Amino acid sequence: MTPWLLLLSLQLGASAQAVTEDTLREWAQNYRDSLVGTQFTFTHEDETDESDKILIQGAYASIPYQGGSLHRLETTWMVTNGDRKTTKTRVLLQRNDGFYEIEDNGQGWLLTQYIPEFAQPFKNYDISTDFDYISAPVSRLMTPFDSIFPHHSEFSYRSTLMPSSRTHHIQTKETPLGKQEATSLSDYWMEDGLIKKSIIRRASTNQTITRETVYQTLNGKKFPQEITTQNLVINPPLHSITRFSPVEVCTKDPSYFSLTQFGMPEAEGIDLGRPTPVWVWLLAAAAGLMLLALLFRTLQQRAIRKEST
């Protein structure tokens, strides 16, 4: 083989490996890292052709802490099913010591789930949580390659990355564990290592789930601004949209991510501080009002003296 043919074959071989499983893991980690130190809110709406509707309002915050990170996501679900309406509020905490799920049962906060293995943010893809809305720019494509427990869910599948020389268009096929034939084929159009558009096709019916994401930028990093999904696989079809507020730098105190915020004892060995009691804020406000009143009285007395001279 001549030198130029050898060089060409090496280049073609390298280009065919433009995106590997390691590439996907790196992209997922980059996105997780970018979330640390940010805060934003979002709303998510699910609608079908029938009267069912789901509205979710969420608030997310994260800060770096002692070589790791603290994350808090609070969501309120408002579900309408015909004439019936229900509301539920819960908080997810992901910290160096694990994952906490806390729910408001109407009488107070109750710890409903604790998983110590989930200390790495958003790597628990197979466990359905409200973090899914934040993980959308990397989830599903990265799920089988990056999840802590890739076979944890009973609905787990094996994903095969199709050979391609392109980094902006990735294809995979999904096969349920224990099966031989693929049940879905997926196309992903990427933008800076994040999913811009995805189309998932059922192999048997060619029905699709289409998702498109518009991004915003903070300090040179991209975050979701709006995500639209059209699910034609289920009947009736599901249409959903998630809108995010502008992403900001988070300046929350570590106590914001503590269990004591919800009237619970902190885990052994964990001290994130305590939230400032309400009476302290009331006392500070009262002191401020007293100072303003004193200042106003002083200015008033000066004005009276000037008029008398």
C-alpha positions as CSV (number, residue, x, y, z in Angstrom):
1,M,0.0,0.0,0.0
2,T,1.4,3.4,-1.0
3,P,1.9,6.0,1.8
4,W,-1.0,8.2,0.6
5,L,-3.4,5.2,0.5
6,L,-2.3,4.2,4.0
7,L,-2.8,7.8,5.3
8,L,-6.3,7.9,3.6
9,S,-7.3,4.6,5.2
10,L,-6.2,5.8,8.6
11,Q,-8.2,9.0,8.2
12,L,-11.3,7.1,7.1
13,G,-10.9,4.8,10.1
14,A,-10.5,7.7,12.5
15,S,-13.5,9.5,11.0
16,A,-15.7,6.5,11.4
17,Q,-15.1,6.7,15.1
18,A,-16.1,10.4,15.4
19,V,-18.6,9.6,18.2
20,T,-18.0,6.7,20.6
21,E,-19.7,5.6,23.8
22,D,-16.9,7.5,25.6
23,T,-17.8,10.6,23.7
24,L,-21.4,10.4,24.9
25,R,-20.3,9.9,28.5
26,E,-18.0,13.0,28.1
27,W,-20.9,15.1,26.7
28,A,-23.2,14.0,29.5
29,Q,-20.6,14.9,32.2
30,N,-20.0,18.3,30.6
31,Y,-23.6,19.1,30.8
32,R,-23.9,17.9,34.4
33,D,-20.9,20.1,35.3
34,S,-22.4,23.1,33.6
35,L,-25.5,22.9,35.9
36,V,-23.5,23.3,39.1
37,G,-23.8,26.9,40.3
38,T,-27.0,27.8,38.4
39,Q,-30.6,28.4,39.2
40,F,-33.7,28.8,37.1
41,T,-37.5,28.0,37.1
42,F,-39.5,26.1,34.5
43,T,-43.1,25.1,33.6
44,H,-44.1,21.9,31.8
45,E,-47.4,21.2,30.2
46,D,-48.7,17.8,29.0
47,E,-51.9,17.7,26.9
48,T,-53.7,15.0,25.0
49,D,-56.6,15.2,22.6
50,E,-58.9,14.4,25.5
51,S,-59.5,16.4,28.7
52,D,-56.4,15.2,30.5
53,K,-53.8,17.8,31.3
54,I,-50.7,18.0,33.5
55,L,-49.1,21.3,34.5
56,I,-45.8,21.3,36.4
57,Q,-44.1,24.3,38.0
58,G,-40.5,23.8,39.0
59,A,-37.6,25.7,40.6
60,Y,-34.0,24.4,40.4
61,A,-30.8,25.5,42.2
62,S,-27.3,24.1,42.6
63,I,-24.0,25.2,44.2
64,P,-20.5,23.6,44.4
65,Y,-19.8,22.3,47.9
66,Q,-16.8,20.6,49.5
67,G,-15.5,19.1,46.3
68,G,-18.9,18.0,45.1
69,S,-22.2,19.8,44.5
70,L,-25.6,20.3,46.1
71,H,-28.8,20.3,44.0
72,R,-32.4,21.0,44.9
73,L,-35.5,20.8,42.6
74,E,-38.9,21.7,43.9
75,T,-42.0,20.9,41.7
76,T,-45.7,21.3,42.1
77,W,-47.9,19.1,39.9
78,M,-51.4,20.1,39.0
79,V,-53.2,17.3,37.3
80,T,-56.6,17.7,35.6
81,N,-58.5,14.6,34.7
82,G,-62.0,15.6,33.4
83,D,-63.6,17.5,36.3
84,R,-61.1,16.2,38.8
85,K,-58.1,18.2,39.8
86,T,-55.2,17.2,42.1
87,T,-52.1,19.1,43.3
88,K,-48.9,17.6,44.7
89,T,-45.6,19.2,45.8
90,R,-42.3,17.5,46.2
91,V,-38.6,18.3,46.6
92,L,-35.6,16.4,45.2
93,L,-32.2,16.8,46.9
94,Q,-29.1,15.4,45.3
95,R,-26.0,15.8,47.5
96,N,-22.7,14.2,48.2
97,D,-24.4,11.7,50.5
98,G,-27.1,10.6,48.1
99,F,-30.6,11.3,46.6
100,Y,-33.6,12.4,48.7
101,E,-37.2,12.7,47.7
102,I,-39.4,14.7,50.0
103,E,-43.2,15.2,49.6
104,D,-45.8,17.5,51.2
105,N,-48.6,15.3,52.4
106,G,-50.8,18.2,53.4
107,Q,-49.8,18.0,57.0
108,G,-46.0,18.5,56.6
109,W,-43.0,17.2,54.8
110,L,-42.3,13.5,54.6
111,L,-39.2,11.7,53.4
112,T,-40.4,9.2,50.7
113,Q,-37.2,8.0,49.2
114,Y,-33.5,7.9,49.9
115,I,-30.9,6.3,47.7
116,P,-27.3,6.7,48.9
117,E,-25.9,5.3,45.6
118,F,-27.2,8.3,43.7
119,A,-24.6,10.8,44.8
120,Q,-23.6,11.8,41.2
121,P,-26.1,14.3,39.8
122,F,-28.6,13.1,37.2
123,K,-26.9,9.7,36.5
124,N,-29.9,7.8,37.8
125,Y,-31.6,8.0,34.4
126,D,-33.5,4.8,34.8
127,I,-35.3,6.1,37.9
128,S,-38.0,8.4,36.8
129,T,-37.9,11.7,38.7
130,D,-38.5,15.3,38.0
131,F,-34.8,15.7,37.2
132,D,-35.8,14.2,33.8
133,Y,-36.9,17.7,32.7
134,I,-33.5,19.1,33.4
135,S,-31.6,16.2,31.9
136,A,-33.4,16.3,28.6
137,P,-30.5,17.8,26.6
138,V,-28.5,14.5,27.3
139,S,-30.9,11.9,28.5
140,R,-32.0,8.8,26.5
141,L,-29.2,9.0,24.0
142,M,-26.6,8.8,26.9
143,T,-28.8,6.6,29.2
144,P,-27.6,3.1,28.4
145,F,-23.9,4.3,28.3
146,D,-23.8,6.6,31.3
147,S,-26.4,5.5,33.9
148,I,-25.2,4.3,37.3
149,F,-27.5,1.3,37.0
150,P,-28.1,0.7,33.3
151,H,-30.3,-2.4,34.0
152,H,-32.1,-1.1,37.1
153,S,-35.5,-0.5,35.4
154,E,-37.7,-3.4,34.3
155,F,-38.0,-1.5,31.0
156,S,-34.3,-1.4,30.4
157,Y,-32.9,-1.9,26.9
158,R,-29.6,-2.3,25.1
159,S,-28.7,0.6,22.8
160,T,-26.3,0.2,19.9
161,L,-24.4,3.2,18.5
162,M,-24.4,3.1,14.7
163,P,-21.1,3.8,13.0
164,S,-20.9,7.4,11.7
165,S,-18.3,9.9,10.7
166,R,-20.5,12.8,11.8
167,T,-20.7,14.4,15.2
168,H,-23.9,16.4,14.5
169,H,-26.1,13.4,13.5
170,I,-26.1,10.3,15.6
171,Q,-28.1,7.1,15.1
172,T,-28.9,4.3,17.6
173,K,-31.0,1.2,17.7
174,E,-32.6,-0.1,20.9
175,T,-33.2,-3.7,21.8
176,P,-35.0,-4.9,25.0
177,L,-32.8,-6.9,27.3
178,G,-33.1,-10.6,26.4
179,K,-34.4,-9.9,22.9
180,Q,-32.6,-10.1,19.6
181,E,-34.5,-7.7,17.4
182,A,-34.5,-3.9,17.7
183,T,-37.8,-2.3,18.7
184,S,-36.9,1.3,17.9
185,L,-34.5,3.3,15.7
186,S,-33.4,6.8,16.9
187,D,-31.9,9.8,15.2
188,Y,-30.3,12.6,17.2
189,W,-29.2,16.0,15.8
190,M,-26.5,17.5,18.1
191,E,-25.4,21.0,18.9
192,D,-22.2,21.4,21.0
193,G,-22.7,17.9,22.6
194,L,-26.3,18.5,23.4
195,I,-29.4,17.1,21.7
196,K,-31.1,19.7,19.5
197,K,-33.6,17.4,17.9
198,S,-34.5,13.7,18.3
199,I,-36.8,11.4,16.4
200,I,-37.5,7.9,17.9
201,R,-39.2,5.5,15.6
202,R,-40.9,2.2,16.5
203,A,-39.6,-0.4,14.2
204,S,-42.9,-2.3,13.9
205,T,-45.3,0.6,13.3
206,N,-43.0,3.5,12.3
207,Q,-44.8,5.7,14.9
208,T,-42.6,8.5,16.2
209,I,-41.7,10.5,19.3
210,T,-40.2,13.9,18.2
211,R,-38.5,16.3,20.5
212,E,-36.9,19.7,19.7
213,T,-34.9,21.9,22.1
214,V,-34.1,25.6,21.8
215,Y,-31.1,26.7,23.9
216,Q,-30.0,29.8,25.8
217,T,-26.5,30.7,26.9
218,L,-24.9,31.7,30.2
219,N,-21.2,32.3,30.4
220,G,-20.6,30.5,27.1
221,K,-22.5,27.4,28.2
222,K,-25.8,26.2,26.8
223,F,-28.9,25.4,28.8
224,P,-32.5,24.6,27.6
225,Q,-34.8,27.4,27.0
226,E,-37.8,25.5,25.4
227,I,-38.4,21.8,24.8
228,T,-41.3,20.6,22.7
229,T,-42.3,17.0,22.4
230,Q,-44.9,15.2,20.2
231,N,-45.5,11.6,21.1
232,L,-47.5,9.7,18.4
233,V,-46.7,6.3,19.9
234,I,-49.4,6.4,22.5
235,N,-53.1,6.9,22.0
236,P,-54.3,9.5,22.2
237,P,-51.2,11.4,21.1
238,L,-49.4,13.5,23.7
239,H,-48.1,17.0,23.2
240,S,-45.9,18.7,25.7
241,I,-43.8,21.8,26.1
242,T,-41.3,22.8,28.8
243,R,-40.3,26.5,29.1
244,F,-37.3,27.6,31.2
245,S,-36.6,31.0,32.7
246,P,-33.3,32.7,32.0
247,V,-30.5,30.8,33.8
248,E,-28.7,32.7,36.5
249,V,-25.8,32.2,38.8
250,C,-26.9,30.6,42.1
251,T,-25.9,32.3,45.3
252,K,-28.0,30.1,47.7
253,D,-26.6,29.2,51.1
254,P,-25.8,25.5,51.8
255,S,-28.6,25.4,54.3
256,Y,-31.0,25.8,51.4
257,F,-30.1,22.2,50.5
258,S,-30.5,20.7,54.0
259,L,-33.1,18.4,55.4
260,T,-33.6,20.9,58.3
261,Q,-35.3,23.2,55.7
262,F,-38.2,20.7,55.9
263,G,-38.2,20.2,59.7
264,M,-36.2,16.9,59.5
265,P,-33.0,16.0,61.3
266,E,-29.9,16.1,59.1
267,A,-28.1,12.9,58.1
268,E,-25.3,11.8,60.5
269,G,-22.1,13.6,59.8
270,I,-23.8,16.2,57.6
271,D,-24.0,19.9,58.6
272,L,-25.2,22.3,56.0
273,G,-26.2,24.9,58.6
274,R,-29.7,25.9,59.5
275,P,-32.2,28.2,57.8
276,T,-32.6,31.6,59.4
277,P,-35.7,31.5,61.6
278,V,-38.6,33.7,60.6
279,W,-38.4,35.7,63.9
280,V,-34.9,36.8,62.9
281,W,-36.1,38.2,59.6
282,L,-39.1,39.9,61.4
283,L,-36.7,41.4,64.0
284,A,-34.4,42.7,61.3
285,A,-37.4,44.2,59.5
286,A,-38.6,45.9,62.7
287,A,-35.2,47.3,63.4
288,G,-35.1,48.7,59.8
289,L,-38.4,50.4,60.3
290,M,-37.3,51.9,63.6
291,L,-34.2,53.3,61.9
292,L,-36.3,54.8,59.1
293,A,-38.7,56.3,61.6
294,L,-35.8,57.8,63.6
295,L,-34.3,59.3,60.4
296,F,-37.6,60.7,59.4
297,R,-38.1,62.3,62.8
298,T,-34.6,63.8,62.8
299,L,-35.2,65.4,59.3
300,Q,-38.5,66.7,60.5
301,Q,-37.0,68.3,63.6
302,R,-34.3,70.0,61.4
303,A,-36.9,71.3,59.1
304,I,-38.9,72.8,62.0
305,R,-35.8,74.5,63.4
306,K,-35.0,76.0,60.0
307,E,-38.5,77.5,59.8
308,S,-38.2,79.0,63.3
309,T,-34.9,80.8,62.5
